[in-house]
Amino acid sequence: MCGIVFLADWHATTANRSSRISDEGFIELMGRLRAASAARGQFYHPLFSGTCCTGPDVQRDHQITLKSDHGATVYLDFFASELRLRGDAPVAQPHIHESGNVLCWNGEVSRSFVHPEENDGSKLSAAMSELEDASAIVQLLGTLEGPYAFVYYHHRSGKVFFARDPLGRRSLLMHVPSPDLPYLLLASVSAGKSDHYDFTETQPDKVNQASPPTDTEDFRLQSLDIIPQYLSSAVDELTYHLDHSVSLRVRNVPQRGVELPSSDQALSARSVPARVAVLFSGGIDSTVCAFLAHKHIPLDEPIDLLNVAFENPRKIRGQVDGAVGGIKKKKQRAMSIENTVSIDEQLSAQYNPDYLVPDRVTGLSELEELRRLCPGRRWNFVEVDVPYTEYQDVQETVESVMWPCQTVMDLSISMPLYFAACGVGKVRRSVTAEPQLYTSSARVLLNGLGSDELLGGYSRHRTVYNTGGWKALIDELQLDMDRIPTRNLGRDDRVISAHGRETRHPFLSLDVVNFLVALPIHIKTDPRLEVGVGDKMLLRLAARKMGLVEASTRKKRAMQFGTQSARMERGAANGGTLLNIARQTEK
């Protein structure tokens, strides 16, 4: 048994410590952690003053101060105690190599390159220091057999690596940096509940790494145009994981023969059939999926952008009565701006106003940005217009397919998915061109679901933060991910597959999910910032870096409101009402 306590203070000053770790409460906490890491004796620490217990046989501490050219400082503090179970004499750790590498080790390697009489920590420290590339640490750990947990500072790369064995047989708790507590804290033990950390178990499925920033940064994004240093690597890694996820989901999709109406023949003859389509609203999630798909699909092959709009009697009646979008002016002023869009004169002249729903307007706007960024690509913007009578005709079918989901909201979300998966609509070669009938031949539909749950994109996430802070927001995001299989994925799969197509979710690949859930919450989202910047902040920065300037600032709009599939009639029940109860109320 060995004990580990490690601290990386992101916001240290030239005095080596930030005010957050200099207060008496934090000093007492560190003393308690060291005491809990040991078994007997007395130990005095010059920074965290006070006596505490040492390891059963030997212990020591080690500090490193990293300074940038700008005078900012990062302070690293290592502490380890050791119970000697190998060799003739105890070996003090942390193990400090002449190269500047530091290892805190709590393990028992039972075979591989360590002999029974050798100290496994010392041997492992030497082996790690011989590696030319820090990334080879993962391969080295793969040769080990036995329980372990460790913290390793690699001097040349400036990175801190930490992990547990694949079965998690040794404890290693982790506090990830947050705006309020901007330090990394790792410990073998807990000192109980504390306001100075938010400990979670380090997951044993990977080797974690942290790169301390070299200059002090305000943990608040100033602009989407400038990526601060503390977000730079996360933006690049998210782009990499999403790009890889999309590539796996669009490659090697077989062609699907589709019988096209006679009026389609001239249109379809000019290009090969599309194999991939995107459920496309013009929002940031669907646009990123479309843009990344463009990178991995042959240029001579079209990509279908399926955009659904419903004829909504309640909205149309409201327009006749003089309200904008079917909403009385008084209520419209009270609504969030996120559901409003501007409609220029050209769109009003060329398109049926009954189907100029918010998703249609933003979709057409984003289509132009994709055309500018992806010259040579044929984007088939498929206008799927759904008359109210057609909505009524298929309602019973959709309710049957989505069962046992049975709320008003389930229906208002399932309807757009059902008609999008049908793939029947119209396309135009330009905004002013006449529409032509079109049926999508795509077998695979890309869906941006999961982005809001992982990156804090819902408006209620901002409300949760305002009432409960960062901890409440973390809990809410976890709840969203826990219930997405039963709330969304099963229902959506049933509805879309009813048309013989498959939906694929780039944001929900395990690589993307594992990457995002391991990030500190303030790296992914910042509800302190304005809507359209702080929500899904990391994805917005990634989109801006891809060149998707307009998409990067689009505000979240729920599918049922963007397509206007919700609240078709006056007095319609709210989303959580069961359909059978809603019908009884309407009667």
Helices and strands as residue ranges (DSSP letters): E 2-12, H 19-22, H 24-36, E 40-44, E 51-54, E 58-67, E 73-82, E 95-96, E 102-107, H 120-129, G 134-136, H 137-141, E 148-154, E 159-164, E 173-175, E 183-187, E 200-201, E 208-210, H 229-250, G 262-264, H 265-269, E 276-279, H 284-296, E 303-310, H 313-320, H 329-334, G 337-339, H 345-350, G 353-355, H 358-373, E 379-386, H 388-402, H 408-422, E 424-427, E 436-439, E 444-446, H 451-455, H 459-484, I 485-489, H 490-497, E 502-504, G 506-508, H 510-517, H 521-524, H 537-546, H 549-552, H 559-562, H 579-586
